[in-house]
Amino acid sequence: SPEAGQLRRRLEEMVKWRDHNATGCEVWLTEFGYDTDPRSPIHAPAIGKMDAQTVQAAWLVRSYLLLAAAGVDRVAMFMLRDVDSKGGGVFETCGLVTQKGEWKPKVSWYWVATLKNRLKGYRFAGDVATGNKNVMALRFTRDKEEAIALWCPTSEDKTVADFALPLGTVGGMAALKLLG
């Protein structure tokens, strides 16, 4: 998962280096992603009730959220389509859609599109204390609007029963629930 790989911490280090050594420059991350075929060493595995495509979708969305929190200026995943939807090599099945000629949307297509549409124009505004180590929450703002994205930052099929986010401490905002 992006959390197990310490994606946010690693990119925060790059942003910190940039802030100290190259002020005025942007930090871009391109060509990241997770394959859906289990033969790839960087695949998103099936976890619990979630198949590999659903895990890929969750990990991509969580990656985008964590990269925003890390202060990365621009992010682009690799790549829109699978190189070979039946392939097992690195980055052969990491697309949001199946291979060229098919172009069938994968689960991640819908999850990433939802994230883009729901948080369009929002900027990362801070971490939200949840009081539960199994729940991560990030706050985003746009003008006077706020949204919170929350999820279980694990590599397992984790759910947290009876969890209530204390919204009173962060204002009256709509919660954007992105679990997985």
C-alpha positions in Angstrom: 0.0 0.0 0.0 1.1 3.6 -0.3 1.3 3.8 3.5 3.4 0.6 3.8 5.8 2.1 1.2 6.0 5.3 3.1 5.0 7.3 0.0 4.1 10.5 1.9 7.2 10.5 4.1 9.5 9.9 1.1 7.9 12.7 -1.0 7.9 15.1 2.0 11.7 14.6 2.1 11.9 15.6 -1.5 9.7 18.6 -0.9 11.8 19.6 2.1 15.0 19.3 0.0 13.4 21.5 -2.8 12.3 24.1 -0.2 15.9 24.3 1.1 17.9 24.0 -2.2 15.6 24.9 -5.1 13.0 27.4 -4.0 10.6 28.4 -6.8 10.8 25.0 -8.4 8.0 22.5 -8.5 8.1 18.9 -7.3 6.5 16.5 -9.8 5.9 12.8 -9.5 5.2 11.0 -12.7 5.0 7.3 -13.6 3.8 5.7 -10.4 1.1 3.1 -10.1 0.2 -0.5 -9.2 -0.3 -3.4 -11.6 -3.3 -5.6 -11.3 -1.7 -8.8 -12.5 -0.2 -10.9 -9.6 2.9 -11.8 -11.6 4.2 -8.2 -11.5 6.4 -7.4 -8.5 4.5 -4.1 -8.0 1.0 -5.5 -8.1 -2.0 -4.6 -6.0 -3.0 -8.0 -4.6 -6.6 -9.1 -4.0 -7.2 -8.4 -0.3 -10.2 -9.9 1.6 -13.3 -9.2 -0.4 -11.5 -6.8 -2.8 -10.1 -8.0 -6.1 -6.8 -6.7 -7.4 -8.6 -4.0 -9.5 -10.4 -2.7 -6.5 -7.2 -2.6 -4.4 -5.4 -0.9 -7.3 -8.2 1.7 -7.3 -8.0 2.3 -3.5 -4.2 2.5 -3.5 -4.2 5.0 -6.4 -6.7 7.3 -4.7 -4.9 7.0 -1.4 -1.6 7.8 -3.2 -3.1 10.9 -4.8 -4.3 12.1 -1.4 -1.0 11.4 0.3 1.0 13.1 -2.4 -1.2 16.2 -2.0 -0.5 16.0 1.7 3.3 15.7 1.1 3.3 19.0 -0.9 3.9 17.5 -4.3 2.9 20.1 -6.9 1.9 17.8 -9.8 1.3 14.1 -10.0 0.7 11.8 -13.0 0.3 8.1 -12.8 1.8 5.7 -15.3 -0.2 5.2 -17.5 -3.8 5.6 -18.8 -4.0 2.2 -20.4 -2.5 -1.2 -19.8 0.4 -2.1 -22.0 -0.8 -5.7 -22.1 -3.8 -6.6 -20.0 -2.8 -10.2 -20.0 0.9 -9.4 -19.3 2.6 -10.0 -16.0 5.6 -7.6 -16.3 6.2 -4.4 -14.5 3.7 -1.6 -15.5 2.0 -3.9 -18.0 -1.3 -3.9 -16.2 -1.2 -0.6 -14.3 -3.6 1.4 -16.4 -7.0 2.9 -15.6 -8.3 1.1 -18.7 -7.4 -2.1 -20.5 -5.0 -2.2 -23.4 -5.1 -0.2 -26.6 -7.9 -1.3 -28.9 -10.0 -2.4 -25.9 -10.0 0.7 -23.7 -12.4 -0.9 -21.2 -12.4 1.1 -18.0 -11.1 -0.7 -14.9 -12.4 -0.1 -11.4 -9.6 2.5 -10.9 -11.0 4.6 -13.8 -14.1 5.3 -11.8 -12.4 5.8 -8.4 -9.8 8.2 -9.8 -12.5 10.1 -11.8 -14.6 10.4 -8.6 -11.7 11.7 -6.6 -10.9 14.2 -9.4 -14.5 15.4 -9.6 -15.2 15.5 -5.9 -12.0 17.4 -5.0 -11.7 19.6 -8.1 -10.3 22.9 -7.0 -9.6 21.8 -3.4 -6.2 22.0 -1.8 -4.7 20.1 1.0 -5.3 21.9 4.3 -4.0 19.5 7.0 -4.2 16.2 8.8 -7.3 15.5 10.9 -6.8 13.8 14.2 -9.2 10.8 14.2 -8.3 9.3 17.6 -8.0 5.9 15.9 -4.7 4.6 14.5 -6.7 2.6 12.0 -8.3 5.6 10.4 -6.5 8.3 8.5 -8.1 11.6 7.6 -7.0 14.5 5.5 -8.7 17.9 5.2 -9.0 19.8 1.9 -10.4 23.3 1.3 -11.8 25.3 -1.6 -12.8 28.9 -0.9 -15.0 28.5 2.2 -15.8 24.8 1.6 -14.0 21.9 3.3 -13.9 18.2 2.7 -12.4 15.3 4.6 -11.1 12.1 2.9 -10.8 9.2 5.3 -9.7 5.6 5.0 -8.0 2.7 6.8 -4.3 3.1 6.0 -3.6 -0.7 5.9 -2.7 -3.4 3.4 -5.6 -5.6 4.7 -9.3 -5.7 4.4 -9.7 -3.5 7.5 -13.0 -1.9 8.6 -13.5 0.1 11.8 -16.9 -0.5 13.4 -18.8 2.4 14.9 -16.2 5.0 14.0 -17.4 8.6 14.3 -15.2 11.4 13.1 -15.4 14.3 15.5 -16.4 17.0 13.0 -16.9 19.6 15.7 -13.2 20.0 15.9 -12.7 20.8 12.2 -15.8 22.8 11.3 -19.0 21.9 9.6 -17.7 20.1 6.5 -18.9 17.3 4.3 -17.0 14.1 4.7 -15.7 12.4 1.5 -15.6 8.8 2.4 -12.9 6.9 0.4 -12.3 3.6 2.1 -10.3 0.7 1.0 
